């Protein structure tokens, strides 16, 4: 069943069992192995108490002692080891009011969310414990809650989002009663901290088709709770000569078409047209790029994304409508690079354009991007200045030449010089720039 268990996981399980404790691989690593997927994490559950686990290993981090979890650090990685437990009543929509440790793997599995995650495997005996028919649901490609679905979601409001995420990750359906329970427990999901929702959204963006999760979230009411701005795009029609889909479906399909390993680009694609509804005049969407960037910033801030991610996503959104033609001058190309924030943003912006085109559902010629890239490559080869920092002088030179103190006049002069250099790169040498400063004055 499980072909390549890491040495570290085997070492931990062997040490626990040799000291009289039960120990199993559990959850996602067992599920993914049964599906023929390579697990990204290897979690272990055991009858040993946290202090007993700590005694057996040299490097242990107490990552969640109140819930029985410690992280064991070994040469080949880190492993979460959690004591068998049963949870008492959940009071905050996320965590149990009290945790009781138990010596029963069966009680531990009963507290988990979905049948496909309630699987435990002992590599020593090759025993697979499947109390809730998880193997059957894997074969049927079904996400099914353990026991009463509504009870599971009332315990933990994040589970409903996780159901949508697993559907996208695995390409599964959500079992009918489990899906119906999502809309019945939205008040509990509303209690979940934005940081936890943020983490689930990142995982959704890393799936093959995030659109599966977002559509399930729309149908269940989760989208209105988490990203109501995106829901407003549903049913907003676009010109049929360019688009097969409304703004909402175009947005989630564009997200699918973005690079799976770049969550920031996928976020920008998800929100790149989010203000089309508010900017619509007939079938034209005036300034939706600029307004969309502002709205994306608000959404991402609310969902606790980093300032760097917010800034980058907003920059991609505000620039996604660039309209290159082969009559652009070299100066225009340099100004384009300056406007988008430099060479480091070119690949991401091109990825946005390609994904945007794919999601239109029409065949769009993107060959102009190759031509633009060639022209950018020439600018790189010529080492043209694109930013103030690329100039052969700096603010100290401006202050010395003009005998002025630090202040906005210095920045104004540097920007004026950069504008000249963007038009004529040959001006970017120290002597010429100093002469221009002296001649201009302020």
C-alpha positions as a Python dict, from the first residue, in 0.01 Angstrom:
ca = {
    (1, 'X'): (0, 0, 0),
    (2, 'X'): (247, 266, 120),
    (3, 'X'): (563, 219, -80),
    (4, 'X'): (805, 481, 46),
    (5, 'X'): (763, 575, 409),
    (6, 'X'): (1036, 822, 512),
    (7, 'X'): (1304, 684, 741),
    (8, 'X'): (1213, 940, 1003),
    (9, 'X'): (851, 827, 1022),
    (10, 'X'): (959, 464, 1047),
    (11, 'X'): (1210, 555, 1318),
    (12, 'X'): (947, 734, 1528),
    (13, 'X'): (690, 456, 1501),
    (14, 'X'): (948, 188, 1581),
    (15, 'X'): (1074, 379, 1886),
    (16, 'X'): (721, 428, 2018),
    (17, 'X'): (623, 66, 1964),
    (18, 'X'): (948, -65, 2116),
    (19, 'X'): (861, 129, 2430),
    (20, 'X'): (518, -29, 2465),
    (21, 'X'): (306, 231, 2287),
    (22, 'X'): (72, 204, 1990),
    (23, 'X'): (170, 414, 1691),
    (24, 'X'): (22, 464, 1343),
    (25, 'X'): (55, 680, 1037),
    (26, 'X'): (-272, 870, 1018),
    (27, 'X'): (-485, 1098, 802),
    (28, 'X'): (-369, 1260, 480),
    (29, 'X'): (-52, 1056, 430),
    (30, 'X'): (-253, 732, 442),
    (31, 'X'): (-524, 876, 217),
    (32, 'X'): (-276, 1005, -42),
    (33, 'X'): (-79, 680, -40),
    (34, 'X'): (-395, 482, -113),
    (35, 'X'): (-461, 719, -403),
    (36, 'X'): (-109, 671, -538),
    (37, 'X'): (-12, 1029, -451),
    (38, 'X'): (309, 1135, -282),
    (39, 'X'): (222, 1265, 68),
    (40, 'X'): (362, 1605, 158),
    (41, 'X'): (338, 1541, 532),
    (42, 'X'): (363, 1227, 743),
    (43, 'X'): (159, 1255, 1063),
    (44, 'X'): (175, 1001, 1341),
    (45, 'X'): (-76, 923, 1614),
    (46, 'X'): (12, 732, 1928),
    (47, 'X'): (-110, 612, 2266),
    (48, 'X'): (198, 774, 2424),
    (49, 'X'): (138, 1096, 2615),
    (50, 'X'): (322, 1410, 2497),
    (51, 'X'): (575, 1394, 2782),
    (52, 'X'): (650, 1031, 2694),
    (53, 'X'): (709, 1126, 2331),
    (54, 'X'): (942, 1405, 2441),
    (55, 'X'): (1148, 1162, 2649),
    (56, 'X'): (1211, 935, 2349),
    (57, 'X'): (1355, 1193, 2109),
    (58, 'X'): (1634, 1449, 2137),
    (59, 'X'): (1479, 1734, 1940),
    (60, 'X'): (1113, 1795, 2009),
    (61, 'X'): (908, 2114, 1973),
    (62, 'X'): (589, 2140, 2187),
    (63, 'X'): (372, 2277, 1905),
    (64, 'X'): (33, 2196, 2063),
    (65, 'X'): (71, 2030, 2400),
    (66, 'X'): (-285, 2113, 2507),
    (67, 'X'): (-407, 1907, 2212),
    (68, 'X'): (-145, 1636, 2254),
    (69, 'X'): (76, 1741, 1962),
    (70, 'X'): (454, 1765, 1955),
    (71, 'X'): (682, 1797, 1654),
    (72, 'X'): (978, 1562, 1636),
    (73, 'X'): (1278, 1699, 1445),
    (74, 'X'): (1492, 1443, 1264),
    (75, 'X'): (1760, 1457, 998),
    (76, 'X'): (1512, 1400, 713),
    (77, 'X'): (1246, 1643, 830),
    (78, 'X'): (990, 1715, 1099),
    (79, 'X'): (697, 1499, 1204),
    (80, 'X'): (384, 1583, 1402),
    (81, 'X'): (313, 1321, 1668),
    (82, 'X'): (-26, 1346, 1839),
    (83, 'X'): (-161, 1147, 2129),
    (84, 'X'): (-488, 954, 2079),
    (85, 'X'): (-761, 1180, 2209),
    (86, 'X'): (-1133, 1234, 2231),
    (87, 'X'): (-1274, 1585, 2216),
    (88, 'X'): (-1542, 1728, 2441),
    (89, 'X'): (-1795, 1992, 2334),
    (90, 'X'): (-1670, 2258, 2092),
    (91, 'X'): (-1750, 2607, 2222),
    (92, 'X'): (-1591, 2854, 1979),
    (93, 'X'): (-1663, 2692, 1645),
    (94, 'X'): (-1303, 2578, 1613),
    (95, 'X'): (-1161, 2414, 1926),
    (96, 'X'): (-1293, 2165, 2182),
    (97, 'X'): (-1350, 2295, 2536),
    (98, 'X'): (-1144, 2009, 2667),
    (99, 'X'): (-929, 1729, 2530),
    (100, 'X'): (-909, 1385, 2691),
    (101, 'X'): (-624, 1153, 2605),
    (102, 'X'): (-721, 795, 2537),
    (103, 'X'): (-553, 465, 2462),
    (104, 'X'): (-796, 384, 2179),
    (105, 'X'): (-711, 452, 1815),
    (106, 'X'): (-1079, 398, 1736),
    (107, 'X'): (-1191, 683, 1965),
    (108, 'X'): (-926, 905, 1810),
    (109, 'X'): (-1044, 834, 1455),
    (110, 'X'): (-1405, 903, 1551),
    (111, 'X'): (-1329, 1271, 1621),
    (112, 'X'): (-1189, 1341, 1274),
    (113, 'X'): (-1366, 1528, 995),
    (114, 'X'): (-1409, 1307, 688),
    (115, 'X'): (-1405, 934, 630),
    (116, 'X'): (-1112, 957, 390),
    (117, 'X'): (-906, 1125, 663),
    (118, 'X'): (-998, 873, 935),
    (119, 'X'): (-751, 610, 818),
    (120, 'X'): (-463, 473, 1025),
    (121, 'X'): (-183, 243, 914),
    (122, 'X'): (74, 42, 1109),
    (123, 'X'): (376, -13, 880),
    (124, 'X'): (511, -283, 1112),
    (125, 'X'): (207, -511, 1090),
    (126, 'X'): (70, -370, 760),
    (127, 'X'): (-262, -320, 942),
    (128, 'X'): (-497, -59, 794),
    (129, 'X'): (-769, 66, 1029),
    (130, 'X'): (-1073, 196, 843),
    (131, 'X'): (-1367, 229, 1084),
    (132, 'X'): (-1572, 460, 860),
    (133, 'X'): (-1538, 309, 511),
    (134, 'X'): (-1283, 564, 396),
    (135, 'X'): (-1147, 322, 134),
    (136, 'X'): (-1493, 290, -16),
    (137, 'X'): (-1526, 668, -38),
    (138, 'X'): (-1184, 695, -197),
    (139, 'X'): (-1296, 453, -468),
    (140, 'X'): (-1624, 641, -512),
    (141, 'X'): (-1440, 977, -508),
    (142, 'X'): (-1659, 1110, -232),
    (143, 'X'): (-1605, 1359, 52),
    (144, 'X'): (-1825, 1235, 338),
    (145, 'X'): (-1837, 1360, 697),
    (146, 'X'): (-1796, 1110, 979),
    (147, 'X'): (-2131, 1051, 1148),
    (148, 'X'): (-2377, 1341, 1136),
    (149, 'X'): (-2237, 1602, 897),
    (150, 'X'): (-2414, 1894, 1065),
    (151, 'X'): (-2267, 1796, 1402),
    (152, 'X'): (-1918, 1780, 1250),
    (153, 'X'): (-1951, 2130, 1102),
    (154, 'X'): (-2107, 2270, 1418),
    (155, 'X'): (-1798, 2151, 1604),
    (156, 'X'): (-1551, 2320, 1372),
    (157, 'X'): (-1652, 2588, 1121),
    (158, 'X'): (-1338, 2540, 916),
    (159, 'X'): (-1440, 2187, 815),
    (160, 'X'): (-1691, 2311, 558),
    (161, 'X'): (-1417, 2506, 378),
    (162, 'X'): (-1190, 2202, 405),
    (163, 'X'): (-1459, 1991, 235),
    (164, 'X'): (-1453, 2226, -64),
    (165, 'X'): (-1076, 2228, -63),
    (166, 'X'): (-1050, 1847, -64),
    (167, 'X'): (-1302, 1832, -349),
    (168, 'X'): (-1073, 2059, -552),
    (169, 'X'): (-753, 1887, -448),
    (170, 'X'): (-874, 1534, -518),
    (171, 'X'): (-1132, 1595, -790),
    (172, 'X'): (-1400, 1440, -565),
    (173, 'X'): (-1767, 1523, -506),
    (174, 'X'): (-1909, 1619, -169),
    (175, 'X'): (-2170, 1370, -48),
    (176, 'X'): (-2521, 1521, -52),
    (177, 'X'): (-2591, 1536, 323),
    (178, 'X'): (-2240, 1660, 390),
    (179, 'X'): (-2284, 1937, 133),
    (180, 'X'): (-2627, 2034, 266),
    (181, 'X'): (-2480, 2068, 615),
    (182, 'X'): (-2244, 2344, 498),
    (183, 'X'): (-2525, 2594, 438),
    (184, 'X'): (-2687, 2490, 767),
    (185, 'X'): (-2378, 2580, 971),
    (186, 'X'): (-2257, 2907, 818),
    (187, 'X'): (-2297, 3084, 1154),
    (188, 'X'): (-2022, 2860, 1291),
    (189, 'X'): (-1792, 2920, 994),
    (190, 'X'): (-1843, 3292, 1056),
    (191, 'X'): (-1664, 3248, 1390),
    (192, 'X'): (-1346, 3111, 1232),
    (193, 'X'): (-1047, 3345, 1252),
    (194, 'X'): (-943, 3506, 920),
    (195, 'X'): (-594, 3359, 962),
    (196, 'X'): (-735, 3005, 945),
    (197, 'X'): (-945, 3089, 639),
    (198, 'X'): (-635, 3243, 482),
    (199, 'X'): (-448, 2913, 526),
    (200, 'X'): (-728, 2716, 358),
    (201, 'X'): (-744, 2961, 67),
    (202, 'X'): (-371, 2921, 7),
    (203, 'X'): (-418, 2543, -8),
    (204, 'X'): (-712, 2587, -246),
    (205, 'X'): (-498, 2803, -474),
    (206, 'X'): (-240, 2523, -485),
    (207, 'X'): (-486, 2266, -622),
    (208, 'X'): (-517, 2177, -990),
    (209, 'X'): (-857, 2344, -1021),
    (210, 'X'): (-937, 2603, -752),
    (211, 'X'): (-1261, 2674, -944),
    (212, 'X'): (-1408, 2350, -806),
    (213, 'X'): (-1371, 2479, -450),
    (214, 'X'): (-1493, 2831, -529),
    (215, 'X'): (-1801, 2702, -711),
    (216, 'X'): (-1888, 2473, -420),
    (217, 'X'): (-1838, 2767, -188),
    (218, 'X'): (-2073, 2976, -401),
    (219, 'X'): (-2343, 2709, -409),
    (220, 'X'): (-2324, 2649, -34),
    (221, 'X'): (-2317, 3011, 79),
    (222, 'X'): (-1954, 3012, 193),
    (223, 'X'): (-1846, 3253, -81),
    (224, 'X'): (-2095, 3517, 32),
    (225, 'X'): (-1952, 3481, 380),
    (226, 'X'): (-1584, 3495, 284),
    (227, 'X'): (-1561, 3689, -45),
    (228, 'X'): (-1896, 3855, -117),
    (229, 'X'): (-1725, 4085, -368),
    (230, 'X'): (-1656, 3787, -595),
    (231, 'X'): (-2014, 3666, -567),
    (232, 'X'): (-2136, 3999, -709),
    (233, 'X'): (-1967, 3899, -1037),
    (234, 'X'): (-2202, 3602, -1081),
    (235, 'X'): (-2439, 3655, -1374),
    (236, 'X'): (-2265, 3973, -1498),
    (237, 'X'): (-2249, 3916, -1874),
    (238, 'X'): (-1958, 4013, -2098),
    (239, 'X'): (-1931, 4076, -2474),
    (240, 'X'): (-1987, 3739, -2641),
    (241, 'X'): (-1738, 3807, -2920),
    (242, 'X'): (-1463, 3787, -2656),
    (243, 'X'): (-1608, 3591, -2364),
    (244, 'X'): (-1801, 3266, -2328),
    (245, 'X'): (-1852, 3318, -1954),
    (246, 'X'): (-1988, 3577, -1714),
    (247, 'X'): (-1741, 3770, -1497),
    (248, 'X'): (-1757, 3522, -1208),
    (249, 'X'): (-1688, 3207, -1410),
    (250, 'X'): (-1425, 3386, -1617),
    (251, 'X'): (-1249, 3484, -1293),
    (252, 'X'): (-1240, 3137, -1138),
    (253, 'X'): (-1139, 2974, -1469),
    (254, 'X'): (-862, 3231, -1509),
    (255, 'X'): (-746, 3132, -1160),
    (256, 'X'): (-734, 2768, -1279),
    (257, 'X'): (-525, 2870, -1579),
    (258, 'X'): (-264, 3047, -1368),
    (259, 'X'): (55, 2876, -1250),
    (260, 'X'): (-21, 2627, -973),
    (261, 'X'): (302, 2710, -791),
    (262, 'X'): (232, 3084, -773),
    (263, 'X'): (-49, 3168, -530),
    (264, 'X'): (-6, 3544, -570),
    (265, 'X'): (-61, 3528, -945),
    (266, 'X'): (-366, 3308, -892),
    (267, 'X'): (-503, 3557, -638),
    (268, 'X'): (-456, 3837, -891),
    (269, 'X'): (-639, 3630, -1153),
    (270, 'X'): (-923, 3556, -913),
    (271, 'X'): (-975, 3929, -851),
    (272, 'X'): (-854, 4087, -1176),
    (273, 'X'): (-1209, 4164, -1297),
    (274, 'X'): (-1377, 4192, -959),
    (275, 'X'): (-1490, 4552, -1016),
    (276, 'X'): (-1634, 4492, -1361),
    (277, 'X'): (-1989, 4490, -1216),
    (278, 'X'): (-1948, 4837, -1063),
    (279, 'X'): (-1767, 4976, -1370),
    (280, 'X'): (-2003, 4838, -1633),
    (281, 'X'): (-2150, 5078, -1888),
    (282, 'X'): (-2334, 4878, -2151),
    (283, 'X'): (-2063, 4619, -2237),
    (284, 'X'): (-1763, 4833, -2146),
    (285, 'X'): (-1596, 4816, -1805),
    (286, 'X'): (-1426, 5152, -1754),
    (287, 'X'): (-1129, 5160, -1512),
    (288, 'X'): (-1213, 4817, -1370),
    (289, 'X'): (-840, 4743, -1345),
    (290, 'X'): (-771, 5038, -1115),
    (291, 'X'): (-1086, 4988, -907),
    (292, 'X'): (-1026, 4614, -896),
    (293, 'X'): (-679, 4662, -749),
    (294, 'X'): (-826, 4871, -466),
    (295, 'X'): (-1093, 4610, -389),
    (296, 'X'): (-842, 4326, -401),
    (297, 'X'): (-629, 4511, -145),
    (298, 'X'): (-928, 4534, 91),
    (299, 'X'): (-1017, 4165, 50),
    (300, 'X'): (-661, 4041, 97),
    (301, 'X'): (-607, 4266, 398),
    (302, 'X'): (-928, 4132, 553),
    (303, 'X'): (-807, 3776, 494),
    (304, 'X'): (-469, 3848, 657),
    (305, 'X'): (-246, 3817, 354),
    (306, 'X'): (100, 3968, 387),
    (307, 'X'): (167, 4325, 279),
    (308, 'X'): (406, 4192, 15),
    (309, 'X'): (140, 3961, -133),
    (310, 'X'): (-120, 4238, -128),
    (311, 'X'): (114, 4486, -298),
    (312, 'X'): (216, 4239, -568),
    (313, 'X'): (-138, 4116, -643),
    (314, 'X'): (-269, 4473, -663),
    (315, 'X'): (15, 4572, -896),
    (316, 'X'): (-62, 4280, -1129),
    (317, 'X'): (-433, 4364, -1131),
    (318, 'X'): (-385, 4736, -1204),
    (319, 'X'): (-149, 4651, -1493),
    (320, 'X'): (-323, 4348, -1642),
    (321, 'X'): (-484, 4552, -1922),
    (322, 'X'): (-157, 4661, -2086),
    (323, 'X'): (-201, 4693, -2462),
    (324, 'X'): (127, 4630, -2644),
    (325, 'X'): (155, 4699, -3017),
    (326, 'X'): (461, 4667, -3239),
    (327, 'X'): (475, 5043, -3290),
    (328, 'X'): (583, 5096, -2930),
    (329, 'X'): (914, 5281, -2919),
    (330, 'X'): (1200, 5149, -2706),
    (331, 'X'): (1127, 5433, -2466),
    (332, 'X'): (766, 5311, -2440),
    (333, 'X'): (888, 4962, -2352),
    (334, 'X'): (1117, 5106, -2086),
    (335, 'X'): (830, 5311, -1943),
    (336, 'X'): (612, 4998, -1942),
    (337, 'X'): (876, 4817, -1736),
    (338, 'X'): (899, 5110, -1497),
    (339, 'X'): (520, 5126, -1464),
    (340, 'X'): (482, 4756, -1373),
    (341, 'X'): (755, 4776, -1112),
    (342, 'X'): (1049, 4639, -1306),
    (343, 'X'): (1178, 4327, -1472),
    (344, 'X'): (1089, 4108, -1172),
    (345, 'X'): (718, 4146, -1253),
    (346, 'X'): (730, 4069, -1625),
    (347, 'X'): (691, 3689, -1602),
    (348, 'X'): (398, 3715, -1360),
    (349, 'X'): (221, 3979, -1567),
    (350, 'X'): (263, 3770, -1881),
    (351, 'X'): (125, 3468, -1691),
    (352, 'X'): (-178, 3681, -1599),
    (353, 'X'): (-234, 3774, -1964),
    (354, 'X'): (-203, 3414, -2088),
    (355, 'X'): (-440, 3280, -1820),
    (356, 'X'): (-686, 3565, -1881),
    (357, 'X'): (-691, 3478, -2251),
    (358, 'X'): (-742, 3107, -2185),
    (359, 'X'): (-1038, 3178, -1957),
    (360, 'X'): (-1217, 3378, -2224),
    (361, 'X'): (-1308, 3053, -2396),
    (362, 'X'): (-1207, 3199, -2732),
    (363, 'X'): (-884, 3152, -2922),
    (364, 'X'): (-677, 3463, -2857),
    (365, 'X'): (-346, 3535, -3031),
    (366, 'X'): (-75, 3581, -2767),
    (367, 'X'): (223, 3591, -3004),
    (368, 'X'): (273, 3961, -2927),
    (369, 'X'): (400, 3858, -2584),
    (370, 'X'): (696, 3683, -2746),
    (371, 'X'): (776, 3996, -2944),
    (372, 'X'): (751, 4213, -2632),
    (373, 'X'): (975, 3970, -2442),
    (374, 'X'): (1240, 3997, -2718),
    (375, 'X'): (1237, 4374, -2686),
    (376, 'X'): (1263, 4350, -2309),
    (377, 'X'): (1556, 4112, -2344),
    (378, 'X'): (1733, 4372, -2559),
    (379, 'X'): (1680, 4636, -2294),
    (380, 'X'): (1825, 4398, -2035),
    (381, 'X'): (2126, 4330, -2260),
    (382, 'X'): (2179, 4704, -2308),
    (383, 'X'): (2157, 4757, -1929),
    (384, 'X'): (1915, 5046, -1968),
    (385, 'X'): (1814, 5237, -1656),
    (386, 'X'): (1457, 5165, -1545),
    (387, 'X'): (1460, 5298, -1189),
    (388, 'X'): (1618, 5587, -1004),
    (389, 'X'): (1860, 5341, -846),
    (390, 'X'): (1988, 5261, -1199),
    (391, 'X'): (2106, 5618, -1256),
    (392, 'X'): (2479, 5683, -1248),
    (393, 'X'): (2427, 5952, -983),
    (394, 'X'): (2228, 5960, -660),
    (395, 'X'): (2060, 6204, -423),
    (396, 'X'): (2388, 6309, -265),
    (397, 'X'): (2512, 6423, -605),
    (398, 'X'): (2197, 6630, -656),
    (399, 'X'): (2232, 6796, -314),
    (400, 'X'): (2603, 6871, -364),
    (401, 'X'): (2563, 7008, -717),
    (402, 'X'): (2269, 7232, -628),
    (403, 'X'): (2379, 7302, -270),
    (404, 'X'): (2039, 7204, -127),
    (405, 'X'): (1939, 7001, 181),
    (406, 'X'): (1752, 6664, 173),
    (407, 'X'): (1389, 6700, 71),
    (408, 'X'): (1130, 6654, -204),
    (409, 'X'): (1330, 6868, -449),
    (410, 'X'): (1595, 6597, -461),
    (411, 'X'): (1342, 6329, -557),
    (412, 'X'): (1185, 6561, -813),
    (413, 'X'): (1522, 6612, -984),
    (414, 'X'): (1602, 6238, -984),
    (415, 'X'): (1265, 6156, -1141),
    (416, 'X'): (1315, 6426, -1405),
    (417, 'X'): (1655, 6279, -1490),
    (418, 'X'): (1511, 5929, -1513),
    (419, 'X'): (1245, 6050, -1758),
    (420, 'X'): (1520, 6187, -1982),
    (421, 'X'): (1717, 5862, -1955),
    (422, 'X'): (1413, 5653, -2040),
    (423, 'X'): (1390, 5846, -2368),
    (424, 'X'): (1766, 5852, -2430),
    (425, 'X'): (1958, 5581, -2242),
    (426, 'X'): (2290, 5726, -2364),
    (427, 'X'): (2241, 6016, -2121),
    (428, 'X'): (2298, 5781, -1828),
    (429, 'X'): (2659, 5860, -1752),
    (430, 'X'): (2781, 6052, -1450),
    (431, 'X'): (2927, 6358, -1622),
    (432, 'X'): (2623, 6413, -1844),
    (433, 'X'): (2378, 6379, -1553),
    (434, 'X'): (2575, 6622, -1335),
    (435, 'X'): (2573, 6874, -1620),
    (436, 'X'): (2196, 6829, -1659),
    (437, 'X'): (2147, 6890, -1287),
    (438, 'X'): (2359, 7205, -1294),
    (439, 'X'): (2184, 7334, -1607),
    (440, 'X'): (1832, 7269, -1476),
    (441, 'X'): (1864, 7417, -1132),
    (442, 'X'): (1550, 7420, -919),
}
